[in-house]
Amino acid sequence: MVASEVAPWAKTGGLGDVVAGLPDALDRLGHRVTTVAPLYRDLPLPPSSSFTQPVRVGPAVHEITFYVARIGSRRRVVFVESPRHFDRPGMYGEHGADYADNDQRFGVLAHAALEFAEGENAGEPYDVVHTHDWQTGLVNALIRTEPTRWTRLARAGLVFTIHNLAYQGLFPRESVPTMGLPWDAFRLDTGEFWGNFSFLKTGIAYADFTTTVSSTYARETLRPEFGYGMEGVLHALGPRYLGILNGIDTNVWNPSTDPWLPASYDVHDLSGKVACKRALLERFKLQVGDDVIRRPIVGMVSRLVDQKGLDLVDAAKDALLAMDATWVFVGTGEARYEAALRALAEQHPARVGVYIGFDESLAHLVEAGADMFLMPSKFEPCGLNQMYSLRYGTVPIVHAVGGLDDTIQQHTSRARHANGFKFHEPTAEALVRTVRQAIRLYQDRDIWRQLIHQGMTEDHSWRNSAREYVKVYRRARLDGAARA
């Protein structure tokens, strides 16, 4: 695998969790997995062996140090050190702007990953190369256009996963030769996209199979409103484009063993969840009386951007704050939303807690201490927080898009497996209506216990998803063998 993030070492969102959780599940199924990722500034390296070698990228040659960490008997993570490219304050950019040389940075990652695989002494070829998002889109093109350079990968099946189609890695056409690619990589059927060179489209064009992170998102991205101009490209793939729902790491996200929590609990004994609720209120310096404990807490941990529905929350704030609930928000993002949330907390100091930033321990405490978790995303390829919430007995309220629609079953009087609430129109009115329904039903302890029980007993681990990936790997491997 090649990716720009891998948790717990490098993570800005769900991508890092996926690139950690899927290899771990594949390892448990008996497969050997090597993951290659950049060594960013201040990244805490696990125990590793290392070596340095030159890597050619187009006309340039870079001295790259590889740190090889064995995570288990069948799993490794390889970190690519190139200070010129990765020793920076941000992973992708600073102050809201991408680094101008991201094409060069992730071009180095692609070449380095392939050189590592080719240079190993084991001699056994790889069966599959699985790449993730635009940052690794060049890998497939390099393998396909220079099979004699990377002979251990020439017969590998090529799988490319789209985690978020909104991010496409667009660069000037002049990037093509500097990346060591022939101009064939800049055709309409390969990487050309409205006069620019698209790393994402390149990854799709040269893959044997392209996947995305939920079945609903796969269908949505075939439509213009979700396709970001790539809907035709994806539609042309036919059965070679499919959605596989992400899983979650059920060892990290487990309320019965979570070290971040002040009290543990499980589906059979929820008493610890009350202690977590009290701790969450104290963490935000909110009131902690019995009447407050009886009131539901609605939590949200999110990037504060339009995609996550922050404009809906802002438009609905007066109606939401009029409800009998306490609100806690954790996240960072656009300045206007950070300011809006801070203003809410100042105006309602007894009912609203806000933390601008990201804190892993606080994210766990919100999942455990809240009664409801809000995800009003405009689009959501998969989403992980709703699955964390289910496992922690925190009932999700979501906009029915992507993986949110796949994982949350709406409560109705006839629903047998309801685990949350969802609305279908991306409007403030629909959000208010659904939150109001959830807060009303919170007072019905029998219904609420059923919702909690359903969510906590569902299996959202990586086990089933990893098996689906193995099916794709086997099909891709046949294609790779036939191509070679």
N, C-alpha and C positions, 0 to 999 in steps of 0.2 A: 504494500500500500504506500501511496505517497499523498501527503496532506500538508497543509500549512499550519495545522494545529493538532495537538494531541494532549489530552488531559492526563494527569493533573499539571503537566509542565507548562503547556502553552494553550491558553483557552480564552476566547472572547465570547463564546456562545455555544450552541448545540453541536457545532462541527467537532470541536475538541472532544466532547463527550462521546460522540459517535465513533470517532477514530480511536478511542480508548476501549469503548464497550464492545464493539463488533469484533476486533481481534481477540479480545479476551474470551468471548463466546465461541469463536472459531477454534481457539486453542482448546477449549473444553470439549469441542467436538472432534478433536484429534488432528486438526490442521496446523501446519507451521506457518507463521505469519511474521514478516518483517515490515515494520512501518518506518518510513523515512520522513523526517520533518526538519524545519530549520531550527538552529540554535539561536534564539533571540537573546537580547541583552537581559542579564540577571536571571536567566532561566536556571532553575536549580537542577543540575544534572544528577541523575541516578548513577550509581557505580558503573563505570564504563571502561572499556579498553578503547584505544584511539590510534589513528594513523593519519598521515597527511599525504596527499597526492595531487598532482596537477589535473585540472578538469578543463577541457576545451569547450568553449561556448561560442560558436561561430568563429570569428577571427580572434577572439580573446582567449587567454588562458588564465585560470584562477587557481591559487593554491587553496585547497579545501581540506579541512580536518574533519574526519568522521569519528564520532563517539558512539560506540556500539554497546548498548545496555541490554543485558538479558533479563527479561521481565518474568520469564518462566521457562520451562523445559522446551517449549515450542514457540515462544514469542520473543521477538527482539524489537527494540526501538533504536533507530539510528538517527543521530542528530548531526546536521550539516552545519559546520562552522565556517562562515565567511564574513569576518567582521565588517568588511566594506559594505556588505549587503544587509546583514541582519543585526548588527550591533547598533541599534537605534532605539529611541524612546518608545516608539510604537511598532506594532506588528505590520500594519498596512499603511499607516499615515499618522499625521499629527494635526491637532487643532481643527479637526473636521475635514481635512484635505488628505487625499491619498498621496503617497510618495510618487513623484514624477517618474521614477525609474523602476516601478513595480514590475514592468516587463522584464527588465534585466535581473531583478532580484529573484523572481520566481522561475525565470529561465535557468538561472544557476541551480535552483533547487531541482528542476527537472533533469538537467544533465547530470548533476551530482548523484541523484538517486539511481540513474541508469548506470553510471560508471561504477557505483558501489556494487550493484548487482552483477555487473559484468566482471568485475575485478576479483570477486571472491574465489577462493581456491577450491571450493567444494566441487565445482564442475557440474553439479546437477542443475538442469534448467528450471526456471520458474514456470508454474502452471498458469498463473493468473497475475496480471497487474491491475490493481484496483486503485483508481485515482479519484480525488474528491475536489469538486468545485473548480472555478476558473484558474486558481493559482497553480493547478497541476495539469491544465489542459494541453500543454505542450508534450507531455510524456508520451501519449499515444501517437502523436504525429511523428515524434523522433523515432520511435520504434518502427513505425510503418515506413518511413521514408529512408531510414538507414539501418535495415535489418542486419547488414553485415558488420556493423559497428557494435551492435549489442546482440551477439549470437545467442546468449543464454535466455534472451527474452523474445527472440524472433517467433517462436511457436506459442507464446503465451496468449491466453485469452485476455482481451482488453475490456475492462468494465469501468465506466465513468459514472459517478454519482453527482447529481445536482442537488445541493442542499438549499439553495435559494437562487432562483432564476433572475432575481433583480440585480444581482452582482455578476457582471459578465466579463470583466477584464478587457476593456477596449483600449487599443493602442494604435498609434500611427502605423501605416503599412511598412514604414522603414524598419519596424521591429523585426520583420520576417528574416532578412539575412543575418541580422545581428544575433538572432536566436539559433543560427545554424540550420535554418529550414530552407528548402527550395521554394521557389515562387509558386509551385503547385499547391503549396499550403495556403495560398491567398486566392483561391478560386471561390466562386459562388457556392460550390458544393463542399468547400472545406472551411477555411477560416475567415473569408471576407464577409464583412457585415457593414453595409452602408458606407463603404469606403475605408473602414477601419479594420484592424486585425483583431478578432475576438478570440481570446484564449478559451472562453467557454465553448464557443461554436467549434473550435478546433478539437477540443476534447470529445465533443459529441460526434463530429464527423469521422474521426479515426477509430472510435470505439466499436467493439463488436456488439456490446449491449450498453444502453444508457438507462440508469435507474434514477428515481427520485424517492423522497423519503415518506411518502404515503400514497395510497391508491387514489384518494380524492384529489390530491395535488397533481398527480400525473394527469388526471382527466382535466382539471382546471387549466393546466398550462397549455392545453391544446386550443384554448380560447384566447382571443386577443386581449381581453381584460386582465388575464393572468400571464400571458405568454411573453410579454416584453419584446415582441418582435421575433421571437424564436418559435412561435407556435407552428409555423409551416415546417420548419426544420424538424421539430419533434414529431409532428404528424406523419412526416415521411418515413419515420423509423418503423411505424407499424408495431408489430409485436416485439420489436427490439427495444421498445421503451416501456417501462413498467414501474409501478410504485411498490416499494417495500417499506412498511412502517418501521420507524426507528424503535428500538427498545430503550430501556434505562438500566443503569447499573444498580441492581437490587441489593448489592452489598453496601454501596455508598449511601443509597437512599432507602434506609430501613429504620423506621421509628423505634424498633425494639433494640437496636444496637447503635444508633446514631450518637457519636461522641459529642456532637455540637449541642445536643439537647439537655436541658436540666433534669428531665425525667423521661424514661422510656415508656412505651406502651405498644399494644398490638390490638388486633381486631377483637380479641376476647376480653381485653381489659383496657378501657380507654381513659382510665383515671389520670394517667400521666399526661394526656393531652390537655387537661385542665391546668396542670402545673405549667405546661408550655405556654398556654394562653396567658396565664398570669405573668410569666417571664417576658413574653412578647410585649405586653402592655408596659411593664416596668422598663424594658429596653428603650421604648420610645417616650418614656416619662409621661405616660397617659394614666388616667385614673384607674384604680384597681379595686374598686368596691364590688360587693356581691351583685349589685344591679348592673355594673359594667360587665362582669363575667357572664351574666345571663344574656347580654346583648351580643349578637354575632360580630365577629371581626371579619372584614373583607380585606384580603391581602392581594398585593400585586408586586411581583418582582419582574422587571422588564427593562429592555432598552427603551428609553423615552423618545420614541420616534413615531411618525405617522403610521408606519406599518403595524405597530403594536396597538393601534387604536387610541392613542393618547388624545387625539382631537375629539373623539367621541366622549372620552372621560371629561375633557375640559368643557365641552358643550353641555354635558349632563350634570355638571358638578352641583348646581343648586338643588336639583331634584334628588340627586344621590345623597347629599348631605342632609336633606330633610327626612331621610329614612332613619329608623331606629337601629343604627349600626355604627361600629367603629371602623376606621379605615387606616391601613398602613401601606405605604408605597416605598419601594426600594428600586433604585435604578439610576442610570445616567444616560444622557443623550443630548437632544436639542435644547439649547439654552432657554427657549420660550417655554418648554414643558417643565424644565427644572424650576424655572421661576414661578410658573403657575402652581406647581405642587407646593413649593415653599410658601406661597401666598395662602394657599388653602390651610396649611398647618398653622400659619400665624393667625388666620381668621377663626379657626376652630381648634384651638390648642387642646381641648379636652377630647376631641373626637377624631383627629387626624394626626398620624405620625408619618414623617417623611425622612428618608435617608438618601441623599444624593451621592451615589457611588456604588461600588459593589463590594460586598463582604460575604464570603462563603458561609460563615457561621450564621450570619443574619438571614441569609437565604433559607437555610435549613430551619431556623427558628420560625420564620414566617410560614413555611409549609406546615410545620407542626402546630403552631399556636393559633393560626387563623382558622376560622370555620368555613370560609369560602375563599376561592382563589379566582381572581378576575383576569380573563384573557380575551379582550375584545378586538383581536387582531383583524386588520383589513384583509390580510392573507397570511397564512401560516403553513409553510410546507409540511412540517410535522408538528413541532411543538413538543417540548419535554416536560415543561412545568405542570401541564395538566395531568401527566402520568405520575410525576412526583406527588402531586396533590392527592390523587386517588389513593396512592400507597400510604399517605399520611392521614387519611380520613378527613381531608379538606375538600369540600365539594366544589368542583369547577363550575364557573359561569363563563361560557365561551361564545364567540361568534362562529357559526357553523361553516368553517372553511378548512380546507386541507386536512391535516392530521387531527385537528380539533374535532372536525365532523366525524372522522373515523373512530375516534376513541371515546367520545362523550355521547351517551344515550340520554335523550331528554326525558325528564320526569313528566309523566302523565298519569292519570288515574288507572290506565290500562297497561302501562309499561312494566314488564316483568324484570328487566335488567337495567333499570334507570340508574345512572351514577352521577348525574349533574343536570345542568340547565344550559340551553343554547338558544341563540336568536339568529335569524336568517337574513335580516336586513341590516346593512352597516349604517345604522342611524342611532342618534342619541335616544330617540324615543323607544326604539326596540331594546336598547341596552337598559334603560330605566325600567321598562316593563318587566324584563326578565329578572333584574336584580330585585325588584319589588316582590315578584313571585317567590324567589328564593328566600328572602327575608321573612315573608309570611309563613312559608312552610317550615322554616327553621323552628318555629314555635310548636310544630307538631312533632313531638319527640319520636313517635313510632316511624313516621315517614323519614325523618332525618337519620335515624339509626339504620334504616334499610338502605338509604343512599350511601352512608358511610361503609356499611358492611359490603355492599356490592363493589364499591371502589377498592376497598382494601383486600378483597379476595380475588380480584382479577390478576392475571399474569401478564405484565407488561415488560418482562425481562427480555434480554437479547436472545434467549434460546430459540424461540420460534422464528424470529427475524433472521438470525444467522443461518438457520436451515434453508430459508428462502434464498438467501444470498448464495449458498452452496449450490443450489439448483441452477442459478444464473451462471455461476463460475463454471460449472460442468458444460453448459451449453456454449459459453464463450471459449472454453478450452478447445472444444471440437472445432470451432471456427478458426482459432489460432493455428491449430495443427493443419487444417485444410489450406489456410492462407500461405503457410510456409511451404 
